[in-house]
């Protein structure tokens, strides 16, 4: 009996030990039940501080959210704000640890637990984590955060400003505008990827040895593991890969490891996995990789789930390859705030998917976040929707030295560690302008240390001549390269309000009408929708013309600034930026559809499409031009079945029909290929008289959640009796909301941009408004009323969200599905070579002969020029072979303002004669009758002329992106060639 008692006690102790070591890691949503108060409250860090009168909010929540799009960016309130929260952790064991993760605060945060100072965070961008364990109490705990979003904030200890805390670019939504999570782990645990404060790097998952056609690769997992117990611990490392449906693909093991008390090691495991689906553009296929620590009894005592995807990349010969297929970048330079009216950046995860997925729907494949690292929610959203990302660290407009450069390097380090498992990131951006070679090498070393196998190129804006950069490209201009890829980091600054169709229909906005900008006309920033769309077509043509397949030196595309209208610096009539192809509520402008047509392919067009710009509701006998964007070779226009002829083609994709007289009915555009076969068509119809309001709810596919942070996007339209939208209706709609939701509203032209106004005009027959859930589940009813129309009602019901003692297990980011609409990467080539470059082996010039090679050295910051005499303004190139050169692609100094009268000879035969066009980079001298020769001579035959053709296209901080652009020549008889390439058409 005595022995049985001893055995029972021994088993009880053993089970107790096993259970204590097998404590499950838990991740909690920590967004609920915060208290917020604006002002300075030094005692708010104390546990017993009375916050009963403070406002209760669910994070993410910027204290100044009401100002988003109401105030111009520089007027956004900056002040001190406190946040507090009480919470309890159930069944917390003595061998467990507690960590907190803030996805970011703005600008400075000071963090306290139960009155103890945890530390501070000052860069205003990156996530930060703290170990709460030393200050945790049994029962109730209180966390407090003091934030300060001062525009002029300087780093404590160095008095240095953070260059990216900028009143032009980085909308200042202050406080805690991002998510917060709480983790409970064993005291031997895989660390979090939170280098800021914790100095830990977490889990790193990557793939090598890709076999794209065979759908297999070697999957590697690495975990930084720390032993915070008081004795050595032995464990084994196990990795399990689950597919998108949660099905286990493979489990594999690493070696057994012993960690001393206080020791940290990185453990690793790898295995070949078959039947993989590779992440791709528009194919957000994601795997869950579970990395686990197992004790000697084979019990898992710590497990981390990493959602990631696998894809292969190459950056060579001026081109970008994704999964062995060349892809030209087609997308948007979007403000990192990615904001919405009256809420700023603090939107639910599904709404991030809606916005970012809309880019993919418009056939964009890249978003370049501007100036600062995006928040984790947008990073993960791009993974799900299949949108490639360029991730910056932090910058305003120029390279820096000293502490400000160190701040940028530290931010890049932290951002790489935090985001290196997100497959959608293909580019790390070191600066919003060129950085020095030494700085590029330093940043590259950071990438190589923390993400050596992620398949990501690191570079910077410009970087036209620094070979250590793995990509480059200017802000406003077109670059070509056969070395590291060049894509324009932001092009086409024009602005246009969605409300204005054209000059021929209400509200009759004459193209360019608006106030002066800095005392000068600002026509490019006050466009109507017709001209805004046409401008998008013209600007993209420059990149399409230089796409892969058009020579040895090519452009890898570019990102248009911006995707959606933004609460940042502006040049047009309104106090916010309207360069978006959607408005701030993500309602598409016609420019969106222009891009959708032109960008329908990886490089060359792969799906044919046609779109008619504008509407078809005009006053009787209105005569106007009709513009059609199409991938066809010809477009024919029909009105009520009668042909109006074929359109005049420009910029490859634009077809214009002049002097079309309006008649009600059906206007249809039919597109044909070279053989005259129909390949696509598109029609618009005349809408009837307004008959009713139509309400549509756009919401989380998993339901409208009662967590105080979820939102529903409500669309209101004025439609005719058949349900067709009335495109000229701008009447005001009165909204009444009752039940369990809060009105956040929308945006429209008018006082304070109608922010938070329950009287919201439709514009062009449509508008949208946001409503936010409360923390009580129930019905929310929205009623819309407008003069002359019957009322419309919409009722939504919110889903309960359980919150216990401040903690919730509802993690909306982790349950949203990847979007797979475009399918896997095609196995066919993405383009057909249309031209090939004939290499230059030498050159002889009329003067400065030693610099002649600079005109074909594939470096866009070097040039050859003669001495200013007309007699020496020539250069002769010797080619690698005799060729019939029919296209001379050339970049001439002063390309946007200077025209050169040139003669071009093949051998002794004149093959081109004329004045060069002005451009945003390259021009093409097309030879009608090429002559076979192995020498080409370019000669200036008279005076150059200067007149800027793109005067309003300027930067905020400088007149030119490239110093060569506006540099004056010493003589009008100076020929200056930056780069030239001689091309043969492939027959």
Residue pairs with C-beta under 8 A, 6 or more apart in sequence:
18 295
18 297
18 299
20 93
20 94
20 95
21 95
21 186
21 295
21 299
21 301
22 295
22 299
22 300
22 301
23 93
23 95
23 96
23 184
23 185
23 186
23 301
24 303
25 183
25 184
25 185
25 186
25 189
25 302
25 303
25 304
26 183
26 184
26 809
27 181
27 182
27 183
27 811
28 181
28 182
28 183
28 184
28 807
28 808
28 809
29 179
29 181
29 807
29 808
29 809
29 810
29 811
30 59
30 85
30 87
30 100
30 180
30 181
30 182
30 806
30 807
31 58
31 59
31 60
31 179
31 180
31 707
31 709
31 808
32 58
32 59
32 707
32 708
32 775
32 801
32 803
32 806
32 807
32 808
33 56
33 58
33 85
33 86
33 87
33 803
33 806
34 56
34 57
34 58
34 59
34 61
34 83
34 84
34 85
34 176
35 51
35 54
35 55
35 56
35 57
35 83
35 84
35 85
36 54
36 55
36 56
36 57
36 61
36 63
36 81
36 82
36 83
36 175
37 44
37 51
37 53
37 54
37 55
37 81
37 82
38 63
38 79
38 80
38 81
39 79
39 80
39 81
39 82
40 80
41 49
41 82
43 49
44 51
44 82
44 84
44 144
44 146
45 112
45 115
45 117
45 144
45 146
46 115
47 114
47 115
47 142
49 84
49 144
51 84
54 84
57 708
58 707
58 708
58 709
58 775
59 83
59 176
59 178
59 179
59 180
59 346
59 709
60 103
60 176
60 177
60 178
60 179
60 345
60 346
60 709
61 175
61 176
61 177
61 346
61 709
62 68
62 106
62 173
62 174
62 175
62 176
62 177
62 343
62 344
62 345
62 346
63 77
63 81
63 147
63 174
63 175
64 76
64 77
64 172
64 173
64 174
64 175
64 344
65 173
65 177
65 342
65 343
65 344
65 346
66 342
66 755
66 756
67 75
67 76
67 77
67 755
68 171
68 173
68 339
68 340
68 341
68 342
68 343
68 344
68 567
68 755
69 339
69 341
69 342
69 567
69 576
69 584
69 747
69 753
69 755
70 341
70 342
70 752
70 753
70 755
70 756
71 575
72 570
72 575
72 576
73 167
73 168
73 171
73 172
73 567
73 568
73 569
73 576
74 151
74 167
74 168
76 171
76 172
76 173
76 174
76 567
77 174
78 148
78 149
78 150
78 151
78 172
78 174
79 148
79 149
79 150
79 174
80 146
80 147
80 148
81 146
81 147
81 148
81 149
81 174
81 175
82 144
82 145
82 146
82 147
83 144
83 145
83 147
83 175
83 176
84 142
84 143
84 144
84 145
85 142
85 143
85 144
85 806
86 140
86 141
86 142
86 806
87 140
87 141
87 143
87 182
87 805
87 806
87 807
88 139
88 140
88 141
88 805
88 806
88 807
89 98
89 136
89 141
89 182
89 184
89 805
89 807
90 804
90 805
92 98
92 136
92 138
92 184
95 186
95 187
95 229
96 133
96 184
96 185
96 186
96 187
97 131
97 133
97 184
97 185
97 186
97 187
97 189
97 228
98 131
98 132
98 133
98 136
98 182
98 183
98 184
99 129
99 130
99 131
99 132
99 133
99 182
99 183
99 185
99 192
99 198
100 129
100 130
100 132
100 143
100 180
100 181
100 182
100 183
101 127
101 128
101 129
101 180
101 181
101 182
101 183
101 192
101 194
102 109
102 111
102 121
102 127
102 128
102 129
102 145
102 176
102 178
102 180
103 127
103 178
103 179
103 180
103 181
103 375
103 376
103 377
104 124
104 125
104 126
104 127
104 128
104 177
104 178
104 375
105 121
105 124
105 128
105 145
105 147
105 175
105 176
105 177
105 178
106 124
106 147
106 149
106 172
106 173
106 174
106 175
106 177
107 122
107 123
107 124
107 147
107 148
107 149
107 150
107 153
107 162
107 165
107 172
107 174
108 120
108 121
108 122
108 124
108 147
108 148
108 149
108 150
108 153
109 120
109 121
109 122
109 128
109 145
109 146
109 147
109 176
110 117
110 119
110 120
110 145
110 146
110 147
111 117
111 118
111 119
111 120
111 121
111 130
111 143
111 144
111 145
112 118
112 143
112 144
112 145
112 146
113 130
113 132
113 135
113 136
113 141
113 142
113 143
113 144
114 135
114 136
114 137
114 141
114 142
115 142
116 134
116 135
118 130
118 132
118 135
118 197
119 130
119 197
120 156
121 128
121 196
121 197
122 153
122 155
122 156
122 162
123 162
123 196
123 394
123 407
123 410
123 411
124 149
124 153
124 162
124 164
124 165
125 164
125 372
125 373
125 394
125 411
125 415
126 196
126 373
126 411
126 414
126 415
126 418
127 178
127 194
127 196
127 376
127 414
127 418
128 194
128 196
128 197
129 192
129 194
129 196
129 197
129 198
129 200
130 197
130 198
131 198
132 141
132 143
133 228
145 176
147 174
147 175
147 176
149 172
149 174
149 175
151 165
151 167
151 172
152 161
153 161
153 162
153 165
154 160
154 161
155 161
155 162
155 403
155 407
158 403
160 402
160 403
160 404
160 407
161 404
162 394
162 404
162 407
163 394
163 395
163 396
163 400
163 404
163 407
163 408
164 170
164 371
164 372
164 394
164 395
164 396
165 172
166 371
166 396
167 569
168 396
168 568
168 569
168 956
169 335
169 370
169 371
169 396
169 568
169 569
170 336
170 337
170 371
170 372
170 568
171 335
171 337
171 339
171 344
171 345
171 566
171 567
171 568
173 337
173 339
173 344
173 345
173 346
177 344
177 345
177 346
178 345
178 346
178 375
178 376
178 377
179 376
179 377
179 813
182 807
183 192
185 302
186 293
186 301
186 302
187 227
187 228
187 229
188 225
188 226
188 227
188 228
188 229
188 233
188 235
188 259
188 293
188 301
188 302
189 225
189 226
189 228
189 293
189 302
190 202
190 203
190 223
190 224
190 225
190 291
190 293
190 302
190 304
191 198
191 200
191 201
191 202
191 223
191 224
191 225
191 226
191 264
192 198
192 200
192 202
193 200
193 201
193 202
193 203
193 417
193 418
193 420
193 421
194 200
194 202
194 417
194 418
195 201
195 413
195 414
195 417
195 418
196 414
200 224
200 226
201 224
201 417
201 450
202 223
202 224
202 304
202 417
203 221
203 222
203 223
203 224
203 289
203 291
203 304
203 306
203 421
204 220
204 221
204 222
204 223
204 420
204 421
204 451
205 219
205 220
205 221
205 222
205 289
205 291
205 306
205 308
205 421
206 219
206 220
206 453
206 454
206 455
207 217
207 218
207 219
207 220
207 310
207 312
208 217
208 218
208 220
208 453
209 217
209 218
209 272
210 216
210 217
210 278
210 310
210 312
211 217
212 278
212 312
212 323
212 324
212 825
213 324
213 827
214 274
215 274
215 275
215 276
215 277
215 278
216 272
216 273
216 274
216 275
216 276
217 272
217 273
217 276
217 310
217 312
218 270
218 271
218 272
218 273
219 239
219 241
219 250
219 270
219 271
219 272
219 273
219 289
219 310
220 268
220 269
220 270
220 453
221 239
221 268
221 269
221 270
221 289
221 291
222 266
222 267
222 268
223 237
223 266
223 267
223 291
223 293
223 304
224 264
224 265
224 266
225 235
225 257
225 259
225 264
225 265
225 266
225 267
225 293
226 259
226 263
226 264
227 233
227 259
227 260
227 261
227 262
227 263
227 264
228 262
229 261
230 261
231 261
232 258
232 259
232 260
232 261
233 258
233 259
233 295
234 256
234 257
234 258
234 259
234 295
234 296
235 256
235 257
235 259
235 293
235 294
235 295
235 301
236 253
236 254
236 255
236 256
236 257
236 293
236 294
237 253
237 254
237 255
237 257
237 267
237 268
237 269
237 291
237 292
237 293
237 294
238 251
238 252
238 253
238 254
238 269
238 291
238 292
238 293
238 294
238 300
239 251
239 252
239 253
239 254
239 269
239 271
239 289
239 290
239 291
239 292
240 248
240 250
240 251
240 289
240 290
240 292
241 248
241 249
241 250
241 251
241 273
241 287
241 288
241 289
241 290
242 248
242 249
242 287
242 288
242 289
242 290
243 249
243 277
243 287
244 277
244 285
244 286
244 287
244 817
244 818
246 288
249 273
249 275
249 287
250 271
250 273
252 269
252 270
252 271
253 269
254 267
254 268
254 269
255 267
257 265
257 267
259 265
276 310
277 283
277 285
277 824
278 285
278 309
278 310
278 311
278 312
278 323
278 824
278 825
279 285
279 286
279 309
279 310
279 311
279 383
279 386
279 423
279 424
280 311
280 322
280 323
280 386
280 822
280 824
280 825
281 322
281 327
281 360
281 365
281 386
281 387
281 388
281 602
281 822
281 825
282 360
282 365
282 385
282 386
282 387
282 819
282 820
282 821
282 822
282 823
283 386
283 818
283 820
283 821
283 822
283 823
283 824
283 825
284 309
284 383
284 384
284 385
284 386
284 424
284 818
284 819
284 820
285 309
285 818
285 820
285 824
286 307
286 308
286 309
286 383
286 384
286 423
286 818
287 307
287 308
287 309
287 310
288 305
288 306
288 307
289 305
289 306
289 307
289 308
290 303
290 304
290 305
290 306
291 303
291 304
291 306
292 300
292 302
292 303
292 304
293 300
293 301
293 302
293 303
294 300
294 301
295 301
305 814
306 421
307 380
307 383
307 421
307 814
308 383
308 421
308 422
308 423
309 383
309 423
309 424
309 818
310 423
311 322
311 323
311 423
311 455
312 321
312 322
312 323
312 324
312 455
313 320
313 321
313 322
313 426
313 455
313 456
313 457
314 320
314 321
315 321
315 457
315 470
315 471
315 484
315 485
317 482
317 483
317 552
318 480
318 481
318 482
318 483
318 484
318 485
318 486
318 548
318 552
318 553
318 554
318 555
318 556
319 326
319 485
319 548
319 554
319 556
320 326
320 327
320 328
320 329
320 426
320 457
320 471
320 485
320 487
320 556
321 327
322 388
322 426
322 825
323 825
324 825
325 602
325 825
325 826
325 827
325 829
325 830
326 548
326 602
326 603
326 829
326 830
326 831
327 365
327 602
327 603
327 830
328 543
328 547
328 548
328 555
328 556
328 557
328 602
328 603
328 830
329 365
329 366
329 388
329 487
329 556
329 557
329 558
329 559
330 363
330 364
330 365
330 366
330 540
330 557
330 558
330 595
330 599
331 359
331 364
331 365
331 366
331 367
331 368
331 387
331 388
331 557
331 559
331 560
332 359
332 364
332 366
332 367
332 368
332 559
332 560
332 561
332 562
332 563
332 581
333 367
333 368
333 370
333 489
333 490
333 559
333 560
333 561
333 562
334 367
334 368
334 369
334 370
334 562
334 563
334 564
334 566
335 369
335 370
335 371
335 562
335 566
335 568
335 577
336 369
336 370
336 371
336 372
336 373
336 374
336 375
336 378
336 392
337 344
337 345
337 566
337 567
337 568
338 345
338 352
338 355
338 369
338 374
338 378
338 564
339 345
339 566
339 567
339 584
340 347
340 351
340 584
340 585
340 770
341 584
341 585
341 744
341 745
341 746
341 747
341 753
341 755
341 770
342 744
342 745
342 755
342 756
342 770
343 711
343 744
343 770
343 772
344 567
345 375
346 709
347 711
348 700
348 705
348 709
348 710
348 711
348 812
349 377
349 380
349 381
349 812
349 813
349 816
350 699
350 700
350 701
350 702
350 812
350 816
351 711
351 713
352 377
352 378
352 381
353 381
353 384
353 385
353 816
353 819
354 586
354 698
354 713
355 381
355 564
355 586
356 367
356 378
356 381
356 382
356 385
356 387
357 381
357 385
357 387
357 819
358 582
358 586
358 588
359 367
359 385
359 387
359 563
360 385
360 386
360 387
360 819
360 821
360 822
361 596
362 581
362 588
362 592
362 593
362 595
362 596
362 599
363 595
363 596
363 598
363 599
363 600
363 601
364 387
364 563
364 595
364 599
365 387
365 388
365 599
365 602
366 387
366 388
366 389
366 390
366 426
366 487
366 557
366 559
367 382
367 387
367 388
367 389
367 390
367 559
367 563
368 389
368 390
368 392
368 427
368 429
368 489
368 490
368 559
369 378
369 389
369 390
369 391
369 392
370 392
370 432
370 490
370 561
370 562
371 392
371 394
371 395
371 396
371 432
372 392
372 393
372 394
372 395
373 391
373 392
373 393
373 394
373 411
373 415
373 419
374 389
374 391
376 418
376 419
377 813
379 389
379 391
379 419
379 422
379 424
379 425
380 422
380 813
382 388
382 389
382 422
382 424
382 425
383 422
383 423
383 424
383 818
384 816
384 817
384 818
384 819
385 818
385 819
386 424
386 818
386 819
386 820
386 821
386 822
387 424
388 424
388 425
388 426
388 427
389 422
389 424
389 425
389 426
389 427
390 425
390 426
390 427
390 428
390 429
390 489
390 559
391 415
391 419
391 425
391 427
391 428
391 429
392 428
392 429
392 430
392 431
392 432
393 408
393 409
393 411
393 412
393 415
393 428
393 429
393 430
394 407
394 408
394 411
395 408
395 431
395 432
395 433
396 432
396 957
397 432
397 433
397 955
397 956
397 957
397 958
398 431
398 432
398 433
398 957
399 405
399 431
399 433
399 434
399 435
399 436
399 439
400 408
405 439
408 430
408 431
409 442
409 443
409 446
412 428
412 430
412 443
412 446
413 446
413 450
416 428
416 446
416 447
416 450
416 451
417 450
419 425
420 450
420 451
420 454
425 454
425 456
426 455
426 456
426 457
427 456
427 457
427 458
427 459
427 471
428 443
428 447
428 456
428 457
428 458
428 459
429 459
429 460
429 461
429 489
430 439
430 440
430 443
430 458
430 459
430 460
431 439
431 460
431 461
432 460
432 461
432 489
433 460
433 461
433 462
433 475
434 460
434 461
434 462
434 463
434 464
434 466
435 443
435 460
435 463
437 466
437 468
440 459
440 460
440 463
440 466
440 468
440 469
441 468
443 458
444 458
444 468
444 470
447 456
447 458
457 470
457 471
457 484
457 485
458 469
458 470
458 471
459 469
459 470
459 471
459 472
459 484
460 469
460 472
461 472
461 473
461 474
461 475
461 489
462 472
462 473
462 474
462 475
462 961
462 962
463 469
463 471
463 472
463 473
463 484
464 472
464 474
464 479
464 486
464 859
464 860
464 861
464 962
465 859
465 860
465 861
465 862
466 472
467 483
467 484
469 484
470 484
470 485
471 484
471 485
471 486
471 487
471 556
472 479
472 481
472 484
472 485
472 486
473 479
473 485
473 486
473 487
473 488
473 489
473 556
473 558
474 488
474 489
474 961
474 962
475 488
475 489
475 490
475 491
475 955
475 961
476 488
476 490
476 491
476 493
476 920
476 953
476 955
476 961
477 488
477 491
477 895
477 896
477 920
477 921
477 961
477 962
477 965
478 488
478 542
478 543
478 546
478 555
478 558
478 919
478 920
478 921
478 922
479 486
479 488
479 555
479 860
479 921
480 486
480 546
480 551
480 553
480 554
480 555
480 860
480 889
480 891
480 921
480 922
480 979
480 981
481 553
481 554
481 555
481 556
481 858
481 860
482 552
482 553
482 554
482 858
483 858
485 556
486 555
486 556
487 555
487 556
487 557
487 558
487 559
488 543
488 555
488 557
488 558
488 559
489 558
489 559
490 558
490 559
490 560
490 561
491 539
491 543
491 558
491 559
491 560
491 561
491 920
492 535
492 536
492 539
492 560
492 561
492 579
493 524
493 525
493 561
493 571
493 579
493 952
493 953
494 524
494 525
494 527
494 532
494 535
494 579
495 524
495 525
495 526
495 527
495 532
495 570
495 571
495 572
495 577
495 578
495 579
496 526
496 527
496 528
496 529
496 531
496 532
496 572
496 578
496 589
496 591
497 509
497 526
497 572
497 573
497 574
497 578
497 749
498 529
498 565
498 578
498 582
498 583
498 587
498 589
498 763
498 764
499 507
499 509
499 730
499 748
499 749
499 763
499 764
500 507
500 509
500 527
500 528
500 529
501 509
501 528
501 529
501 530
501 614
501 615
501 727
501 728
501 764
502 509
502 528
502 529
502 530
502 531
502 614
502 624
503 509
503 510
503 511
503 528
503 624
504 618
504 619
504 622
504 624
505 615
505 617
505 618
505 619
505 622
505 727
505 728
506 728
506 730
507 730
509 528
510 528
511 523
511 527
511 528
511 530
511 531
512 521
512 522
512 523
512 524
512 526
512 527
513 526
514 522
514 523
514 525
514 526
514 572
514 573
515 522
515 573
516 522
517 525
517 571
517 572
520 952
521 952
522 571
522 572
522 952
523 952
524 535
524 571
524 952
524 953
525 570
525 571
525 572
525 578
525 952
526 572
526 573
527 535
529 589
529 590
529 591
529 613
529 614
530 590
530 613
530 614
530 627
532 589
532 590
532 591
533 589
533 590
533 591
533 593
533 594
533 613
533 627
533 629
534 613
534 627
534 654
535 591
536 560
536 581
536 591
536 594
536 595
537 594
537 598
537 629
537 650
537 651
537 653
537 654
538 650
538 651
538 654
539 560
539 920
540 560
540 595
540 598
540 599
540 651
540 653
541 651
541 652
541 653
542 919
542 920
542 921
542 922
543 555
543 557
543 558
544 598
544 652
544 653
545 652
545 922
545 924
546 554
546 555
546 889
546 921
546 922
547 554
547 555
547 557
547 603
547 604
547 831
548 554
548 556
548 603
548 830
548 831
549 603
549 604
549 831
549 832
549 833
549 834
549 835
550 834
550 835
550 983
551 835
551 836
551 837
551 889
551 981
551 983
552 836
552 837
552 839
552 981
553 837
553 858
553 889
553 979
553 981
560 581
560 595
561 579
562 577
562 579
562 580
563 580
563 581
563 582
564 580
564 581
564 582
564 583
564 584
564 586
565 576
565 577
565 578
565 579
565 580
565 582
565 583
565 584
566 576
566 577
566 579
566 580
566 584
567 576
567 577
567 584
568 576
568 577
569 577
569 956
570 576
570 577
570 578
572 578
574 749
574 753
575 753
576 584
576 753
580 589
581 588
581 589
581 591
581 592
581 595
582 588
582 589
582 592
583 589
583 747
584 747
585 713
585 746
585 747
585 767
585 768
585 769
586 768
587 766
587 767
587 768
590 611
590 613
590 614
593 611
593 613
593 629
594 611
594 613
594 629
594 653
596 609
596 611
597 609
597 610
597 611
597 629
597 630
597 631
597 653
598 629
598 631
598 653
600 606
600 607
600 608
600 609
600 631
601 607
601 830
602 826
602 830
602 831
603 830
603 831
604 830
604 831
604 832
605 631
606 826
606 830
607 631
608 630
608 631
608 632
608 671
608 673
608 679
608 680
609 630
609 631
609 680
609 682
610 628
610 629
610 630
610 631
610 632
610 635
610 669
610 670
610 671
610 680
610 681
610 682
611 628
611 629
611 630
611 669
611 682
612 626
612 627
612 628
612 667
612 669
612 682
612 683
612 684
613 626
613 627
613 628
613 629
614 626
614 627
614 684
615 684
615 727
615 728
615 764
616 662
616 664
616 665
616 666
616 667
616 684
616 685
616 686
617 686
617 687
617 726
617 727
617 728
618 624
618 662
619 662
620 662
621 661
621 662
622 661
622 662
623 659
623 660
623 661
623 662
624 659
624 660
624 662
625 656
625 657
625 658
625 659
625 660
626 637
626 647
626 656
626 657
626 660
626 667
627 654
627 655
627 656
627 657
628 635
628 637
628 647
628 654
628 655
628 656
628 657
628 669
628 682
629 653
629 654
629 655
630 653
630 655
630 669
630 671
630 680
631 653
631 671
631 679
631 680
632 671
632 672
632 673
632 679
632 680
633 672
633 673
633 674
634 646
634 647
634 649
634 655
634 671
634 672
634 676
635 646
635 647
635 649
635 655
635 669
635 670
635 671
635 672
636 643
636 644
636 645
636 646
636 647
636 669
636 670
636 672
637 643
637 644
637 645
637 646
637 647
637 657
637 660
637 667
637 668
637 669
637 670
638 644
638 666
638 667
638 668
638 669
638 670
639 660
639 663
639 665
639 666
639 667
639 668
640 663
640 665
640 666
641 666
644 657
644 660
645 657
646 655
647 655
647 656
647 657
648 655
648 656
648 657
648 658
649 655
650 656
655 669
664 686
665 685
665 686
666 683
666 684
666 685
666 686
667 683
667 684
667 685
668 681
668 682
668 683
668 684
669 681
669 682
669 683
670 678
670 680
670 681
671 678
671 679
671 680
671 681
672 678
672 679
673 679
685 724
687 719
687 720
687 724
687 725
687 726
687 727
687 765
688 720
688 721
688 722
688 724
688 726
689 720
689 721
689 726
690 718
690 719
690 720
690 726
690 729
690 731
690 788
690 789
691 719
691 720
691 721
691 789
692 718
692 719
692 721
692 789
692 790
692 792
693 716
693 717
693 718
693 719
693 733
693 784
693 785
693 786
693 789
693 790
693 791
693 792
694 715
694 716
694 717
694 718
694 719
694 723
694 792
695 714
695 715
695 716
695 782
695 784
695 792
695 793
695 794
696 714
696 715
696 717
696 794
697 712
697 713
697 714
697 715
697 794
697 796
698 712
698 713
698 714
698 715
698 768
699 711
699 712
699 713
699 796
700 710
700 712
700 812
701 816
701 817
702 799
702 812
702 815
702 816
703 798
703 799
704 710
704 712
704 773
704 780
704 796
704 797
704 798
704 799
705 773
705 798
705 799
705 801
705 810
705 812
706 740
706 773
706 774
706 775
706 776
706 777
706 778
706 798
706 799
706 800
706 801
707 773
707 775
707 801
707 803
707 808
707 810
708 772
708 773
708 774
708 775
709 772
709 773
710 772
710 773
710 798
710 812
711 744
711 770
711 771
711 772
711 773
712 741
712 770
712 771
712 773
712 780
712 796
713 768
713 769
713 770
714 768
714 769
714 770
714 771
714 782
714 794
715 766
715 767
715 768
716 733
716 760
716 762
716 766
716 767
716 768
716 769
716 784
716 792
717 725
717 762
717 765
717 766
718 725
718 726
718 729
718 731
718 762
718 765
718 766
718 786
718 789
719 725
719 726
719 765
720 726
725 765
725 766
726 765
727 764
727 765
728 764
728 765
729 762
729 764
729 765
730 761
730 762
730 763
730 764
731 761
731 762
731 786
731 787
731 788
731 789
732 759
732 760
732 761
732 786
732 787
733 759
733 760
733 761
733 762
733 767
733 784
733 785
733 786
734 758
734 759
734 784
734 785
734 786
735 743
735 745
735 758
735 759
735 760
735 769
735 782
735 783
735 784
736 758
736 782
736 783
736 785
737 743
737 758
737 771
737 780
737 781
737 782
737 783
738 780
738 781
739 778
739 779
739 780
739 781
739 795
740 773
740 774
740 776
740 777
740 778
740 779
740 780
740 798
741 771
741 772
741 773
741 774
741 780
741 782
741 796
741 798
742 771
742 772
742 773
742 774
743 756
743 758
743 769
743 771
744 756
744 769
744 770
744 771
744 772
745 754
745 755
745 756
745 757
745 758
745 760
745 769
745 770
746 754
746 760
746 767
746 768
746 769
746 770
747 753
747 754
747 755
748 754
748 760
748 761
748 762
748 763
748 767
749 761
749 763
750 757
750 761
754 760
754 761
760 767
760 769
761 767
771 780
771 782
771 796
773 780
773 798
774 798
775 801
775 803
776 798
777 797
777 798
777 799
777 800
777 801
778 797
778 798
779 795
779 796
779 797
779 798
780 795
780 796
780 797
780 798
781 793
781 794
781 795
781 796
782 793
782 794
782 795
782 796
783 791
783 792
783 793
784 791
784 792
784 793
784 794
785 791
801 808
801 810
802 808
802 809
802 810
833 986
834 985
834 986
835 887
835 983
835 984
835 985
835 986
836 983
836 984
836 986
837 981
837 982
837 983
837 984
838 879
838 880
838 881
838 883
838 885
838 982
838 983
838 984
839 879
839 880
840 856
840 877
840 878
840 879
840 880
840 980
840 982
841 878
841 879
841 880
842 877
842 878
843 852
843 853
843 855
843 856
843 864
843 875
843 876
843 877
843 878
844 852
844 875
844 876
844 878
845 851
845 852
845 864
845 866
845 872
845 874
845 875
845 876
846 866
846 869
846 871
846 872
846 873
846 874
846 875
847 866
847 867
847 869
847 872
848 864
848 865
848 866
848 867
851 863
851 864
851 865
852 864
852 875
853 864
854 862
854 863
854 864
855 863
855 864
855 875
855 977
855 978
855 979
855 980
856 877
856 979
856 980
856 981
857 979
858 979
860 891
860 962
860 978
860 979
861 962
861 964
862 978
863 893
863 964
863 976
863 977
863 978
864 875
864 976
864 977
865 893
865 969
865 974
865 975
865 976
865 977
866 872
866 873
866 874
866 875
866 940
866 973
866 974
866 975
867 974
868 969
868 970
868 971
868 973
868 974
869 971
869 973
870 940
870 942
870 973
873 939
873 940
873 973
873 974
873 975
874 937
874 938
874 939
874 940
874 975
875 937
875 938
875 975
875 977
876 935
876 936
876 937
877 935
877 936
877 937
877 938
877 980
877 982
878 934
878 935
879 885
879 933
879 934
879 935
879 936
879 982
881 934
882 932
882 933
882 934
883 932
883 933
883 934
883 982
883 984
884 930
884 931
884 932
884 984
885 906
885 911
885 927
885 930
885 933
885 936
885 982
885 983
885 984
886 926
886 927
886 930
886 983
886 984
886 985
887 924
887 925
887 926
887 927
887 982
887 983
887 984
887 985
888 904
888 912
888 924
888 925
888 927
888 936
888 938
888 980
888 981
888 982
888 983
889 922
889 923
889 924
889 980
889 981
889 982
889 983
890 916
890 922
890 923
890 924
890 925
890 938
890 977
890 979
890 980
890 981
891 921
891 922
891 923
891 977
891 978
891 979
891 980
892 898
892 900
892 916
892 923
892 976
892 977
892 978
893 964
893 967
893 969
893 976
893 977
893 978
894 944
894 946
894 964
894 965
894 966
894 967
894 969
894 976
895 918
895 919
895 920
895 921
895 922
895 923
895 965
895 978
896 918
896 919
896 920
896 948
896 949
896 950
896 953
896 965
897 918
897 946
897 947
897 948
897 949
897 950
897 966
898 918
898 944
898 945
898 946
898 969
899 915
899 916
899 917
899 918
899 944
899 945
899 946
900 915
900 916
900 940
900 944
900 975
901 914
901 915
901 916
901 940
901 941
901 942
901 943
901 944
902 912
902 913
902 914
902 915
902 916
902 925
902 938
902 939
902 940
902 941
903 910
903 912
903 913
903 938
903 939
903 941
904 910
904 911
904 912
904 913
904 925
904 927
904 936
904 937
904 938
904 939
905 911
905 936
905 937
905 939
906 927
906 930
906 931
906 932
906 933
906 935
906 936
907 931
907 933
907 934
907 935
909 931
909 933
911 927
911 929
911 930
911 931
912 925
912 926
912 927
913 941
914 925
915 945
916 923
916 925
917 923
918 949
918 950
920 950
920 953
922 979
930 984
936 982
938 975
938 977
938 980
939 975
940 973
940 974
940 975
942 973
943 972
943 973
944 969
944 972
944 973
944 974
945 972
954 960
955 961
959 966
960 966
964 978
969 976
